[in-house]
């Protein structure tokens, strides 16, 4: 099998279709395009998500915190706790384990998230570090929550810029392949992108922001002004847009000409021959909202850039991409992330 996440078809046939039916305590399980599960806990809701870091290298501890906390934030919820599992190869040193734990502790502290447990072991089943994190947060009664799926007519919005995490990994783990191909200052700039990988701030700004439509609720909870949010991980912005539409049973049109990138990320992708639209992009949050002006205003007031890059359409229109050349083409389903080409 190829390296990377399973295709959507494989995930459905090999995993999701074989899971037991959910009990009445679970409102929603994770699925394609939705990374979190929602569970009833009395009058409140518990939201949880789990993710592995397999290509993070020396920054695996940093990325492990953000990748799961971002999923919780994409539900519009402040993450409160996290579990971390560290599996180290036999070649690992104690200093490397300490580094990963210190990174995770530092980033958790920044987010105000408690590391409440986990597991650490050395195993010859791996040849590099694998770090798995499971984050959770609580929705208190009366707090607005996203509808849970995009609707035709919703605008597709992205925060910050695309290719943030891919640029960060490339600069930290593959600087030798970039040396002489791009300016040294771009490599140093990308190494700082770890500071941009969290979407907790934007997610928790938008989640509680009430919708102008007060006619519908989710399990008795009022509606947020966003219908669906998704952090941009493996598969990049096109993969995230496809998954959001697939989960919501809608179409989507993404305009590549509108997707924002830093000059640094563009240079890295050009030098390594990576497709920037398919490169892992934690740090960017994708948002489906019928109230884009309200969303953008709320984010920009807090110093967060937000850009409309497309629109959700009727399911019959399918997933489409408007290329840099202005030509509209079918959008391929997510495949192995570009980062694995390095």
VOKOLKOL-912267 format. One record per residue (C-alpha): residue number from 0; residue in three letters; x, y, z. Coordinates in nm, 2 decimals. Example, Ala and Ser with C-alpha at 12.3 -4.5 7.8 and 13.67 -1.06 7.14 Angstrom:
! VOKOLKOL-912267
  num  residu       x       y       z
    0     ALA    1.23   -0.45    0.78
    1     SER    1.37   -0.11    0.71
//
This chain:
! VOKOLKOL-912267
  num  residu       x       y       z
    0     UNK    0.00    0.00    0.00
    1     UNK    0.11    0.35   -0.06
    2     UNK    0.24    0.57    0.22
    3     UNK    0.00    0.83    0.37
    4     UNK   -0.36    0.83    0.47
    5     UNK   -0.59    0.58    0.32
    6     UNK   -0.80    0.71    0.03
    7     UNK   -1.15    0.80    0.11
    8     UNK   -1.27    0.48   -0.06
    9     UNK   -1.03    0.27    0.14
   10     UNK   -1.12    0.44    0.47
   11     UNK   -1.49    0.37    0.40
   12     UNK   -1.45    0.01    0.29
   13     UNK   -1.17   -0.11    0.52
   14     UNK   -1.25    0.09    0.84
   15     UNK   -1.57    0.30    0.87
   16     UNK   -1.81    0.04    0.72
   17     UNK   -1.68   -0.22    0.97
   18     UNK   -1.73   -0.02    1.29
   19     UNK   -2.02   -0.11    1.53
   20     UNK   -2.33    0.11    1.54
   21     UNK   -2.30    0.41    1.77
   22     UNK   -2.50    0.42    2.09
   23     UNK   -2.74    0.69    2.18
   24     UNK   -2.47    0.85    2.39
   25     UNK   -2.28    0.95    2.08
   26     UNK   -2.44    1.22    1.87
   27     UNK   -2.18    1.20    1.59
   28     UNK   -1.88    0.99    1.52
   29     UNK   -1.58    1.09    1.33
   30     UNK   -1.59    1.03    0.95
   31     UNK   -1.46    1.14    0.62
   32     UNK   -1.44    1.52    0.64
   33     UNK   -1.52    1.53    1.01
   34     UNK   -1.24    1.46    1.25
   35     UNK   -1.42    1.48    1.58
   36     UNK   -1.68    1.28    1.77
   37     UNK   -1.95    1.44    1.98
   38     UNK   -2.08    1.27    2.29
   39     UNK   -2.35    1.35    2.55
   40     UNK   -2.23    1.42    2.90
   41     UNK   -2.54    1.53    3.09
   42     UNK   -2.64    1.88    2.98
   43     UNK   -2.30    1.94    2.81
   44     UNK   -2.12    1.78    2.52
   45     UNK   -1.78    1.62    2.50
   46     UNK   -1.59    1.66    2.17
   47     UNK   -1.28    1.45    2.11
   48     UNK   -1.03    1.38    1.83
   49     UNK   -0.71    1.17    1.77
   50     UNK   -0.42    1.22    1.53
   51     UNK   -0.07    1.08    1.47
   52     UNK    0.24    1.26    1.37
   53     UNK    0.45    1.04    1.15
   54     UNK    0.66    1.28    0.94
   55     UNK    0.73    1.55    1.20
   56     UNK    1.09    1.45    1.27
   57     UNK    1.26    1.66    1.54
   58     UNK    0.94    1.87    1.58
   59     UNK    0.70    1.58    1.65
   60     UNK    0.62    1.71    2.00
   61     UNK    0.52    2.05    1.87
   62     UNK    0.30    1.92    1.59
   63     UNK    0.14    1.65    1.81
   64     UNK   -0.03    1.91    2.03
   65     UNK   -0.16    2.12    1.76
   66     UNK   -0.28    1.86    1.52
   67     UNK   -0.54    1.73    1.77
   68     UNK   -0.62    2.06    1.94
   69     UNK   -0.68    2.21    1.60
   70     UNK   -0.95    1.94    1.53
   71     UNK   -1.13    2.05    1.85
   72     UNK   -1.10    2.41    1.76
   73     UNK   -1.24    2.34    1.42
   74     UNK   -1.56    2.25    1.61
   75     UNK   -1.55    2.60    1.76
   76     UNK   -1.45    2.46    2.10
   77     UNK   -1.16    2.54    2.33
   78     UNK   -0.95    2.22    2.39
   79     UNK   -0.90    2.15    2.76
   80     UNK   -0.71    1.82    2.78
   81     UNK   -0.49    1.59    2.57
   82     UNK   -0.34    1.24    2.59
   83     UNK    0.00    1.17    2.42
   84     UNK    0.14    0.84    2.31
   85     UNK    0.51    0.84    2.21
   86     UNK    0.65    0.53    2.02
   87     UNK    1.03    0.56    1.98
   88     UNK    1.25    0.35    1.75
   89     UNK    1.54    0.16    1.91
   90     UNK    1.78    0.41    1.76
   91     UNK    1.63    0.69    1.97
   92     UNK    1.82    0.86    2.24
   93     UNK    1.68    0.97    2.58
   94     UNK    1.75    1.33    2.48
   95     UNK    1.52    1.29    2.18
   96     UNK    1.24    1.17    2.40
   97     UNK    1.30    1.46    2.64
   98     UNK    1.29    1.70    2.35
   99     UNK    0.96    1.57    2.23
  100     UNK    0.81    1.59    2.58
  101     UNK    0.95    1.94    2.63
  102     UNK    0.80    2.05    2.30
  103     UNK    0.46    1.91    2.38
  104     UNK    0.46    2.06    2.73
  105     UNK    0.56    2.40    2.59
  106     UNK    0.29    2.41    2.33
  107     UNK    0.02    2.27    2.56
  108     UNK    0.11    2.55    2.80
  109     UNK    0.07    2.81    2.53
  110     UNK   -0.28    2.68    2.46
  111     UNK   -0.39    2.63    2.82
  112     UNK   -0.43    2.26    2.76
  113     UNK   -0.36    2.00    3.02
  114     UNK   -0.16    1.69    2.92
  115     UNK   -0.35    1.44    3.13
  116     UNK   -0.18    1.11    3.04
  117     UNK   -0.07    0.88    2.76
  118     UNK    0.20    0.62    2.70
  119     UNK    0.57    0.61    2.61
  120     UNK    0.76    0.31    2.47
  121     UNK    1.05    0.20    2.25
  122     UNK    0.95   -0.04    1.98
  123     UNK    1.12   -0.21    1.68
  124     UNK    0.79   -0.18    1.50
  125     UNK    0.89    0.17    1.40
  126     UNK    1.20    0.32    1.25
  127     UNK    1.13    0.68    1.34
  128     UNK    0.92    0.85    1.61
  129     UNK    0.54    0.82    1.60
  130     UNK    0.36    1.05    1.83
  131     UNK   -0.02    1.02    1.87
  132     UNK   -0.24    1.27    2.05
  133     UNK   -0.60    1.26    2.16
  134     UNK   -0.75    1.60    2.25
  135     UNK   -1.09    1.68    2.40
  136     UNK   -1.30    1.98    2.49
  137     UNK   -1.64    2.04    2.65
  138     UNK   -1.94    2.24    2.51
  139     UNK   -2.14    2.40    2.80
  140     UNK   -2.51    2.42    2.77
  141     UNK   -2.63    2.72    2.58
  142     UNK   -2.31    2.77    2.38
  143     UNK   -2.36    2.82    2.00
  144     UNK   -2.21    2.53    1.79
  145     UNK   -2.16    2.49    1.42
  146     UNK   -2.44    2.32    1.22
  147     UNK   -2.20    2.04    1.14
  148     UNK   -2.22    2.04    0.76
  149     UNK   -2.18    2.30    0.48
  150     UNK   -2.48    2.41    0.27
  151     UNK   -2.49    2.51   -0.10
  152     UNK   -2.43    2.88   -0.12
  153     UNK   -2.19    2.89    0.18
  154     UNK   -1.87    3.07    0.11
  155     UNK   -1.54    2.87    0.15
  156     UNK   -1.30    3.08    0.37
  157     UNK   -0.94    3.01    0.47
  158     UNK   -0.75    3.17    0.75
  159     UNK   -0.38    3.28    0.74
  160     UNK   -0.21    3.12    0.44
  161     UNK   -0.18    2.77    0.29
  162     UNK    0.12    2.53    0.31
  163     UNK    0.22    2.65    0.66
  164     UNK    0.30    2.31    0.81
  165     UNK    0.45    2.17    0.49
  166     UNK    0.69    2.46    0.48
  167     UNK    0.78    2.42    0.84
  168     UNK    0.86    2.05    0.81
  169     UNK    1.06    2.11    0.49
  170     UNK    1.27    2.38    0.64
  171     UNK    1.34    2.19    0.96
  172     UNK    1.39    1.84    0.82
  173     UNK    1.51    1.90    0.47
  174     UNK    1.70    2.22    0.47
  175     UNK    1.99    2.05    0.29
  176     UNK    1.76    2.00   -0.01
  177     UNK    1.66    2.37   -0.01
  178     UNK    2.01    2.51    0.04
  179     UNK    2.12    2.71   -0.27
  180     UNK    1.78    2.68   -0.43
  181     UNK    1.60    2.95   -0.22
  182     UNK    1.73    3.24   -0.01
  183     UNK    1.86    3.14    0.33
  184     UNK    1.62    3.39    0.49
  185     UNK    1.33    3.19    0.35
  186     UNK    1.45    2.88    0.52
  187     UNK    1.49    3.06    0.85
  188     UNK    1.14    3.22    0.80
  189     UNK    0.98    2.88    0.74
  190     UNK    1.15    2.74    1.06
  191     UNK    0.94    2.99    1.26
  192     UNK    0.61    2.87    1.11
  193     UNK    0.56    2.64    1.41
  194     UNK    0.42    2.96    1.58
  195     UNK    0.14    2.97    1.32
  196     UNK    0.03    2.61    1.33
  197     UNK   -0.25    2.64    1.59
  198     UNK   -0.60    2.74    1.48
  199     UNK   -0.74    2.74    1.83
  200     UNK   -0.77    3.12    1.84
  201     UNK   -0.97    3.14    1.52
  202     UNK   -1.18    2.84    1.59
  203     UNK   -1.28    2.96    1.94
  204     UNK   -1.36    3.30    1.80
  205     UNK   -1.60    3.17    1.55
  206     UNK   -1.76    2.88    1.73
  207     UNK   -1.95    3.08    1.99
  208     UNK   -2.03    3.36    1.74
  209     UNK   -2.41    3.33    1.70
  210     UNK   -2.59    3.29    1.37
  211     UNK   -2.83    3.55    1.24
  212     UNK   -3.06    3.25    1.18
  213     UNK   -3.21    3.16    1.51
  214     UNK   -3.47    2.92    1.37
  215     UNK   -3.27    2.59    1.41
  216     UNK   -3.06    2.43    1.68
  217     UNK   -2.83    2.13    1.73
  218     UNK   -2.95    1.90    2.00
  219     UNK   -3.09    2.21    2.17
  220     UNK   -2.77    2.41    2.14
  221     UNK   -2.80    2.74    1.94
  222     UNK   -2.64    2.77    1.60
  223     UNK   -2.31    2.94    1.53
  224     UNK   -2.25    3.17    1.23
  225     UNK   -2.03    2.90    1.07
  226     UNK   -2.18    2.58    0.94
  227     UNK   -1.86    2.37    0.92
  228     UNK   -1.49    2.42    0.99
  229     UNK   -1.20    2.19    0.90
  230     UNK   -0.83    2.23    0.97
  231     UNK   -0.61    2.18    0.67
  232     UNK   -0.39    1.88    0.73
  233     UNK   -0.28    1.60    0.49
  234     UNK   -0.40    1.67    0.14
  235     UNK   -0.38    2.05    0.17
  236     UNK   -0.64    2.30    0.08
  237     UNK   -0.79    2.10   -0.21
  238     UNK   -0.80    1.78    0.01
  239     UNK   -0.98    1.97    0.29
  240     UNK   -1.23    2.13    0.05
  241     UNK   -1.31    1.79   -0.11
  242     UNK   -1.36    1.63    0.23
  243     UNK   -1.58    1.91    0.36
  244     UNK   -1.80    1.88    0.05
  245     UNK   -1.80    1.50    0.06
  246     UNK   -1.90    1.49    0.42
  247     UNK   -2.17    1.76    0.37
  248     UNK   -2.31    1.59    0.05
  249     UNK   -2.26    1.91   -0.15
  250     UNK   -2.04    2.02   -0.44
  251     UNK   -1.76    2.28   -0.40
  252     UNK   -1.57    2.51   -0.63
  253     UNK   -1.22    2.63   -0.51
  254     UNK   -1.04    2.91   -0.70
  255     UNK   -0.67    2.85   -0.68
  256     UNK   -0.61    3.21   -0.78
  257     UNK   -0.76    3.33   -0.45
  258     UNK   -0.57    3.09   -0.22
  259     UNK   -0.31    3.29   -0.02
  260     UNK    0.05    3.17    0.02
  261     UNK    0.36    3.34    0.16
  262     UNK    0.65    3.41   -0.08
  263     UNK    0.85    3.17    0.14
  264     UNK    0.60    2.88    0.09
  265     UNK    0.58    2.94   -0.28
  266     UNK    0.96    2.93   -0.31
  267     UNK    0.99    2.61   -0.10
  268     UNK    0.72    2.43   -0.31
  269     UNK    0.88    2.54   -0.64
  270     UNK    1.23    2.43   -0.52
  271     UNK    1.10    2.08   -0.41
  272     UNK    0.85    2.05   -0.69
  273     UNK    0.56    2.02   -0.45
  274     UNK    0.20    2.10   -0.54
  275     UNK    0.12    2.38   -0.28
  276     UNK   -0.26    2.31   -0.31
  277     UNK   -0.20    1.95   -0.19
  278     UNK    0.06    2.02    0.08
  279     UNK   -0.02    1.96    0.45
  280     UNK   -0.13    2.30    0.59
  281     UNK   -0.20    2.29    0.96
  282     UNK   -0.23    2.64    1.08
  283     UNK   -0.49    2.73    0.81
  284     UNK   -0.86    2.68    0.90
  285     UNK   -1.12    2.62    0.63
  286     UNK   -1.47    2.76    0.70
  287     UNK   -1.81    2.72    0.54
  288     UNK   -2.04    3.01    0.63
  289     UNK   -2.35    3.18    0.49
  290     UNK   -2.22    3.49    0.67
  291     UNK   -1.87    3.55    0.53
  292     UNK   -1.85    3.92    0.60
  293     UNK   -1.94    3.85    0.97
  294     UNK   -1.67    3.58    0.99
  295     UNK   -1.40    3.78    0.82
  296     UNK   -1.48    4.09    1.03
  297     UNK   -1.46    3.89    1.36
  298     UNK   -1.13    3.73    1.26
  299     UNK   -0.97    4.05    1.13
  300     UNK   -1.06    4.23    1.45
  301     UNK   -0.83    3.98    1.62
  302     UNK   -0.55    4.02    1.37
  303     UNK   -0.63    3.70    1.18
  304     UNK   -0.62    3.71    0.80
  305     UNK   -0.92    3.55    0.63
  306     UNK   -0.99    3.50    0.26
  307     UNK   -1.28    3.37    0.05
  308     UNK   -1.14    3.11   -0.19
  309     UNK   -1.45    2.94   -0.31
  310     UNK   -1.81    2.84   -0.26
  311     UNK   -2.02    2.53   -0.18
  312     UNK   -2.26    2.42   -0.45
  313     UNK   -2.53    2.17   -0.51
  314     UNK   -2.41    1.81   -0.49
  315     UNK   -2.48    1.75   -0.86
  316     UNK   -2.21    2.00   -0.95
  317     UNK   -1.94    1.80   -0.78
  318     UNK   -1.60    1.92   -0.66
  319     UNK   -1.42    2.15   -0.90
  320     UNK   -1.10    2.36   -0.91
  321     UNK   -1.05    2.68   -1.10
  322     UNK   -0.69    2.66   -1.19
  323     UNK   -0.43    2.94   -1.20
  324     UNK   -0.50    2.95   -1.57
  325     UNK   -0.86    3.03   -1.51
  326     UNK   -0.98    2.69   -1.64
  327     UNK   -1.23    2.49   -1.43
  328     UNK   -1.15    2.12   -1.39
  329     UNK   -1.28    1.84   -1.17
  330     UNK   -1.11    1.83   -0.83
  331     UNK   -0.94    1.49   -0.77
  332     UNK   -1.01    1.31   -0.44
  333     UNK   -0.75    1.34   -0.17
  334     UNK   -0.44    1.13   -0.22
  335     UNK   -0.10    1.10   -0.05
  336     UNK    0.02    1.43    0.08
  337     UNK    0.29    1.61   -0.11
  338     UNK    0.52    1.61    0.19
  339     UNK    0.59    1.24    0.14
  340     UNK    0.76    1.32   -0.19
  341     UNK    1.05    1.49   -0.01
//
